Amino acid sequence: MNKVVANANDAVADITNGSTIMLGGFGLNGIPENCIDALVESGVNNLTCISNNAGVDDFGLGLLLKTRQIKKMISSYVGENAEFERQLLSGELEVDLTPQGTLATQIQMAGMGIPAFFTPAGVGTEIAIGKETRLFNGKMYLMEHALHANFAIVKAWKGDTLGNLIFRKTTRNFSTSMAKAGNITIAEVEHLVDPGELDPDAIHVAGIYVHRIFQGSNYQKRIEKKTLHLPK
């Protein structure tokens, strides 16, 4: 099976209106820049996007919010995106705000084939409305369902043509779990190499989970808030 595609446009070509998409990244760290740009260009809409947050107003998922291509966000943080906040408060955007640990576990469970789990996070809050609760060892827990997606889109540092992926430092974030939770997983990488060139002990996501891969280009790798430590 040839998993290599030419570019981001080819990789996302079959994502249709109404699709549910997971997108790796934490803030602007490790986001699939090329694929997000290709989704904006494609004009696909009514998307449900699962991501820790929605980037900033003029970059990352903020670009898809700006063009109103996202119908619903499943996230744990509104953060630095003023347009995300505005659409949430005005009711223009459907949003499921989820505790970050719960969101991460929902994605992990999907990749493991586990349909639901119990967590103490959110018990007694608005998050628990309409959800099953159960007592374990004298403590109340909330049942949460696994999160699945039609497509999972991640960005890795290196990958080979078989789909094996290596992430660099904190760019791993949600991406390693998301890569295992999508029906179709798309990976864009900074360096695409031949099989055998990656150290097997360094691989974070096995190629069996990845369906399409391509070498990206022109990465901006923006920093949301640059903090400098000046010597005394």
LONU-777003 format. One record per residue (C-alpha): chain; x, y, z; residue number from 0; residue in one letter. Coordinates in nm, 4 decimals. Layout:
% LONU-777003
ch / X / Y / Z / i / aa
A / X / Y / Z / NUM / A
...
% end
This chain:
% LONU-777003
ch / X / Y / Z / i / aa
A / 0.0000 / 0.0000 / 0.0000 / 0 / M
A / 0.1472 / 0.3325 / -0.1074 / 1 / N
A / 0.0775 / 0.5840 / 0.1685 / 2 / K
A / 0.2712 / 0.8752 / 0.0224 / 3 / V
A / 0.0724 / 1.1620 / -0.1300 / 4 / V
A / 0.2152 / 1.4631 / -0.3071 / 5 / A
A / 0.0954 / 1.7409 / -0.0800 / 6 / N
A / -0.1617 / 1.8607 / 0.1736 / 7 / A
A / -0.4281 / 1.9270 / -0.0883 / 8 / N
A / -0.4172 / 1.5646 / -0.2011 / 9 / D
A / -0.4110 / 1.4425 / 0.1582 / 10 / A
A / -0.7363 / 1.6180 / 0.2568 / 11 / V
A / -0.9135 / 1.5974 / -0.0796 / 12 / A
A / -1.1789 / 1.3508 / 0.0398 / 13 / D
A / -1.2681 / 1.5339 / 0.3619 / 14 / I
A / -1.6298 / 1.6275 / 0.3055 / 15 / T
A / -1.8762 / 1.8691 / 0.4609 / 16 / N
A / -1.9858 / 1.7572 / 0.8065 / 17 / G
A / -1.6757 / 1.5498 / 0.8803 / 18 / S
A / -1.5344 / 1.5096 / 1.2308 / 19 / T
A / -1.1620 / 1.5821 / 1.2413 / 20 / I
A / -0.8989 / 1.5496 / 1.5119 / 21 / M
A / -0.6079 / 1.7899 / 1.4779 / 22 / L
A / -0.2882 / 1.7479 / 1.6763 / 23 / G
A / -0.1182 / 2.0353 / 1.8505 / 24 / G
A / -0.1106 / 2.2259 / 2.1756 / 25 / F
A / -0.1631 / 2.5938 / 2.1168 / 26 / G
A / 0.0471 / 2.6474 / 1.8062 / 27 / L
A / 0.2964 / 2.3780 / 1.9003 / 28 / N
A / 0.3064 / 2.0893 / 1.6533 / 29 / G
A / -0.0045 / 2.1806 / 1.4564 / 30 / I
A / -0.0506 / 2.0442 / 1.1012 / 31 / P
A / 0.0001 / 2.3802 / 0.9324 / 32 / E
A / -0.0067 / 2.2579 / 0.5730 / 33 / N
A / -0.3258 / 2.0548 / 0.6131 / 34 / C
A / -0.5078 / 2.3381 / 0.7900 / 35 / I
A / -0.4199 / 2.5706 / 0.5004 / 36 / D
A / -0.5431 / 2.3066 / 0.2544 / 37 / A
A / -0.8739 / 2.2730 / 0.4410 / 38 / L
A / -0.9231 / 2.6492 / 0.4254 / 39 / V
A / -0.8511 / 2.6419 / 0.0541 / 40 / E
A / -1.0900 / 2.3507 / -0.0051 / 41 / S
A / -1.3853 / 2.5362 / 0.1458 / 42 / G
A / -1.5128 / 2.2248 / 0.3259 / 43 / V
A / -1.7545 / 2.3284 / 0.6011 / 44 / N
A / -1.9780 / 2.2199 / 0.8900 / 45 / N
A / -1.6746 / 2.0548 / 1.0448 / 46 / L
A / -1.6551 / 1.9196 / 1.3967 / 47 / T
A / -1.2968 / 1.9737 / 1.5123 / 48 / C
A / -1.1413 / 1.7973 / 1.8095 / 49 / I
A / -0.8344 / 1.9840 / 1.9291 / 50 / S
A / -0.6945 / 2.1086 / 2.2585 / 51 / N
A / -0.7709 / 2.4648 / 2.1500 / 52 / N
A / -0.8170 / 2.6636 / 1.8315 / 53 / A
A / -0.4866 / 2.8361 / 1.7735 / 54 / G
A / -0.4908 / 3.2140 / 1.7402 / 55 / V
A / -0.7042 / 3.4440 / 1.5294 / 56 / D
A / -0.4823 / 3.4516 / 1.2199 / 57 / D
A / -0.3112 / 3.1130 / 1.2362 / 58 / F
A / -0.3827 / 2.7455 / 1.2951 / 59 / G
A / -0.7447 / 2.6481 / 1.3488 / 60 / L
A / -0.8214 / 3.0163 / 1.3880 / 61 / G
A / -0.8119 / 3.0345 / 1.0081 / 62 / L
A / -1.0975 / 2.7831 / 0.9812 / 63 / L
A / -1.2965 / 2.9708 / 1.2458 / 64 / L
A / -1.2467 / 3.2951 / 1.0585 / 65 / K
A / -1.3969 / 3.1464 / 0.7427 / 66 / T
A / -1.6815 / 2.9851 / 0.9441 / 67 / R
A / -1.5909 / 2.6352 / 0.8270 / 68 / Q
A / -1.6163 / 2.4898 / 1.1790 / 69 / I
A / -1.9600 / 2.4062 / 1.3149 / 70 / K
A / -1.8459 / 2.2598 / 1.6464 / 71 / K
A / -1.5286 / 2.2599 / 1.8544 / 72 / M
A / -1.4476 / 1.9923 / 2.1119 / 73 / I
A / -1.1676 / 2.1493 / 2.3149 / 74 / S
A / -1.0340 / 2.2109 / 2.6628 / 75 / S
A / -0.9235 / 2.5720 / 2.6245 / 76 / Y
A / -1.0487 / 2.8881 / 2.4529 / 77 / V
A / -0.7241 / 3.0654 / 2.5298 / 78 / G
A / -0.5650 / 3.3118 / 2.2930 / 79 / E
A / -0.8274 / 3.3093 / 2.0181 / 80 / N
A / -1.0587 / 3.6095 / 2.0451 / 81 / A
A / -1.2733 / 3.4938 / 1.7517 / 82 / E
A / -1.3206 / 3.1540 / 1.9159 / 83 / F
A / -1.4366 / 3.3300 / 2.2323 / 84 / E
A / -1.6663 / 3.5642 / 2.0397 / 85 / R
A / -1.8341 / 3.2832 / 1.8440 / 86 / Q
A / -1.8745 / 3.0792 / 2.1639 / 87 / L
A / -2.0356 / 3.3617 / 2.3630 / 88 / L
A / -2.2606 / 3.4687 / 2.0747 / 89 / S
A / -2.3869 / 3.1149 / 2.0175 / 90 / G
A / -2.2554 / 3.1044 / 1.6603 / 91 / E
A / -2.0284 / 2.8092 / 1.7379 / 92 / L
A / -2.1211 / 2.4911 / 1.9209 / 93 / E
A / -1.8522 / 2.4148 / 2.1784 / 94 / V
A / -1.7910 / 2.1240 / 2.4125 / 95 / D
A / -1.5406 / 2.2493 / 2.6707 / 96 / L
A / -1.3852 / 1.9436 / 2.8323 / 97 / T
A / -1.1277 / 1.9072 / 3.1115 / 98 / P
A / -0.7937 / 1.8573 / 2.9433 / 99 / Q
A / -0.7201 / 1.5214 / 3.1062 / 100 / G
A / -1.0658 / 1.3964 / 3.0122 / 101 / T
A / -1.0175 / 1.5071 / 2.6516 / 102 / L
A / -0.6814 / 1.3313 / 2.6303 / 103 / A
A / -0.8256 / 1.0130 / 2.7790 / 104 / T
A / -1.1299 / 1.0189 / 2.5485 / 105 / Q
A / -0.8927 / 1.0178 / 2.2529 / 106 / I
A / -0.6708 / 0.7482 / 2.4024 / 107 / Q
A / -0.9702 / 0.5245 / 2.4721 / 108 / M
A / -1.0870 / 0.5561 / 2.1121 / 109 / A
A / -0.7479 / 0.4385 / 1.9923 / 110 / G
A / -0.7616 / 0.1434 / 2.2316 / 111 / M
A / -1.1138 / 0.0395 / 2.1344 / 112 / G
A / -1.2596 / 0.1167 / 2.4793 / 113 / I
A / -1.6031 / 0.2819 / 2.4437 / 114 / P
A / -1.6243 / 0.4637 / 2.7792 / 115 / A
A / -1.4525 / 0.5207 / 3.1135 / 116 / F
A / -1.5200 / 0.6762 / 3.4544 / 117 / F
A / -1.3430 / 0.9878 / 3.5856 / 118 / T
A / -1.3892 / 1.2125 / 3.8890 / 119 / P
A / -1.3230 / 1.5226 / 3.6766 / 120 / A
A / -1.6376 / 1.7276 / 3.6264 / 121 / G
A / -1.8542 / 1.5627 / 3.8916 / 122 / V
A / -2.0945 / 1.8188 / 4.0394 / 123 / G
A / -2.0374 / 2.0720 / 3.7604 / 124 / T
A / -2.2166 / 2.1654 / 3.4387 / 125 / E
A / -1.9991 / 1.9100 / 3.2607 / 126 / I
A / -2.1892 / 1.6321 / 3.4380 / 127 / A
A / -2.5352 / 1.7383 / 3.3189 / 128 / I
A / -2.7030 / 1.4502 / 3.1386 / 129 / G
A / -2.4177 / 1.2074 / 3.2006 / 130 / K
A / -2.4161 / 0.8888 / 3.4030 / 131 / E
A / -2.2487 / 0.8979 / 3.7436 / 132 / T
A / -2.1490 / 0.6016 / 3.9563 / 133 / R
A / -2.0086 / 0.5489 / 4.3038 / 134 / L
A / -1.6756 / 0.3659 / 4.3375 / 135 / F
A / -1.5157 / 0.3153 / 4.6790 / 136 / N
A / -1.7163 / 0.5985 / 4.8279 / 137 / G
A / -1.6325 / 0.8482 / 4.5543 / 138 / K
A / -1.8541 / 0.9641 / 4.2690 / 139 / M
A / -1.7317 / 0.9283 / 3.9126 / 140 / Y
A / -1.8613 / 1.0554 / 3.5796 / 141 / L
A / -1.8869 / 0.8381 / 3.2707 / 142 / M
A / -1.7289 / 0.9805 / 2.9571 / 143 / E
A / -1.7361 / 0.8279 / 2.6101 / 144 / H
A / -1.4400 / 0.7751 / 2.3820 / 145 / A
A / -1.3956 / 1.0292 / 2.1031 / 146 / L
A / -1.3742 / 0.9013 / 1.7472 / 147 / H
A / -1.3144 / 1.0954 / 1.4267 / 148 / A
A / -1.3500 / 1.0415 / 1.0545 / 149 / N
A / -1.0011 / 1.1860 / 1.0093 / 150 / F
A / -0.7040 / 1.2461 / 1.2400 / 151 / A
A / -0.4473 / 1.4961 / 1.1134 / 152 / I
A / -0.1071 / 1.5245 / 1.2809 / 153 / V
A / 0.2286 / 1.6832 / 1.2129 / 154 / K
A / 0.5510 / 1.4990 / 1.2970 / 155 / A
A / 0.9177 / 1.5828 / 1.2763 / 156 / W
A / 1.0198 / 1.2740 / 1.0809 / 157 / K
A / 0.8332 / 0.9954 / 0.9096 / 158 / G
A / 0.9059 / 0.7188 / 0.6648 / 159 / D
A / 0.7078 / 0.6127 / 0.3627 / 160 / T
A / 0.5493 / 0.3310 / 0.5645 / 161 / L
A / 0.3937 / 0.5887 / 0.7982 / 162 / G
A / 0.6155 / 0.5450 / 1.1051 / 163 / N
A / 0.6397 / 0.8762 / 1.2894 / 164 / L
A / 0.8814 / 1.0519 / 1.5240 / 165 / I
A / 0.7809 / 1.3714 / 1.7025 / 166 / F
A / 1.0268 / 1.6267 / 1.8362 / 167 / R
A / 0.9970 / 1.7082 / 2.2045 / 168 / K
A / 0.6663 / 1.8689 / 2.3079 / 169 / T
A / 0.5203 / 1.8455 / 1.9573 / 170 / T
A / 0.4079 / 1.4958 / 2.0564 / 171 / R
A / 0.1263 / 1.6444 / 2.2750 / 172 / N
A / -0.2117 / 1.5024 / 2.1633 / 173 / F
A / -0.0821 / 1.3795 / 1.8283 / 174 / S
A / 0.0346 / 1.0315 / 1.9246 / 175 / T
A / -0.3089 / 0.9467 / 2.0656 / 176 / S
A / -0.5008 / 1.1124 / 1.7837 / 177 / M
A / -0.3069 / 0.9188 / 1.5217 / 178 / A
A / -0.4590 / 0.6005 / 1.6643 / 179 / K
A / -0.8152 / 0.7310 / 1.6978 / 180 / A
A / -0.9103 / 0.8407 / 1.3464 / 181 / G
A / -1.0692 / 0.6214 / 1.0830 / 182 / N
A / -0.8173 / 0.7740 / 0.8432 / 183 / I
A / -0.4959 / 0.9253 / 0.9771 / 184 / T
A / -0.3057 / 1.1845 / 0.7768 / 185 / I
A / 0.0492 / 1.2803 / 0.8735 / 186 / A
A / 0.2518 / 1.5705 / 0.7447 / 187 / E
A / 0.6206 / 1.5591 / 0.8299 / 188 / V
A / 0.9189 / 1.7875 / 0.8075 / 189 / E
A / 1.1416 / 1.5067 / 0.6826 / 190 / H
A / 1.0158 / 1.2076 / 0.4846 / 191 / L
A / 1.2657 / 0.9214 / 0.4637 / 192 / V
A / 1.2864 / 0.5672 / 0.3319 / 193 / D
A / 1.2000 / 0.2648 / 0.5468 / 194 / P
A / 1.4886 / 0.1616 / 0.7700 / 195 / G
A / 1.6223 / 0.5135 / 0.8214 / 196 / E
A / 1.4358 / 0.5677 / 1.1486 / 197 / L
A / 1.5604 / 0.4177 / 1.4734 / 198 / D
A / 1.2897 / 0.1634 / 1.5675 / 199 / P
A / 1.3306 / 0.2507 / 1.9369 / 200 / D
A / 1.2592 / 0.6190 / 1.8635 / 201 / A
A / 0.9291 / 0.5702 / 1.6777 / 202 / I
A / 0.6295 / 0.7220 / 1.8587 / 203 / H
A / 0.3529 / 0.6122 / 1.6197 / 204 / V
A / 0.3733 / 0.2884 / 1.4233 / 205 / A
A / 0.3001 / 0.3035 / 1.0530 / 206 / G
A / 0.0018 / 0.0696 / 1.0872 / 207 / I
A / -0.2002 / 0.3658 / 1.2210 / 208 / Y
A / -0.1107 / 0.6065 / 0.9380 / 209 / V
A / -0.2940 / 0.5969 / 0.6061 / 210 / H
A / -0.1442 / 0.8991 / 0.4250 / 211 / R
A / 0.1832 / 1.0820 / 0.4646 / 212 / I
A / 0.3610 / 1.3658 / 0.2876 / 213 / F
A / 0.6529 / 1.6005 / 0.3367 / 214 / Q
A / 0.5293 / 1.9454 / 0.4289 / 215 / G
A / 0.6909 / 2.2776 / 0.3564 / 216 / S
A / 0.7162 / 2.6422 / 0.4637 / 217 / N
A / 0.6488 / 2.5769 / 0.8310 / 218 / Y
A / 0.6159 / 2.8958 / 1.0339 / 219 / Q
A / 0.6267 / 2.7264 / 1.3760 / 220 / K
A / 0.4844 / 3.0325 / 1.5442 / 221 / R
A / 0.5092 / 3.0948 / 1.9170 / 222 / I
A / 0.1968 / 3.2230 / 2.0891 / 223 / E
A / 0.3799 / 3.4172 / 2.3571 / 224 / K
A / 0.7532 / 3.4563 / 2.3348 / 225 / K
A / 0.9152 / 3.4734 / 2.6790 / 226 / T
A / 1.2736 / 3.5855 / 2.7104 / 227 / L
A / 1.5002 / 3.5424 / 3.0084 / 228 / H
A / 1.7435 / 3.8305 / 3.0196 / 229 / L
A / 2.0701 / 3.7868 / 3.2099 / 230 / P
A / 2.1147 / 4.0071 / 3.5140 / 231 / K
% end
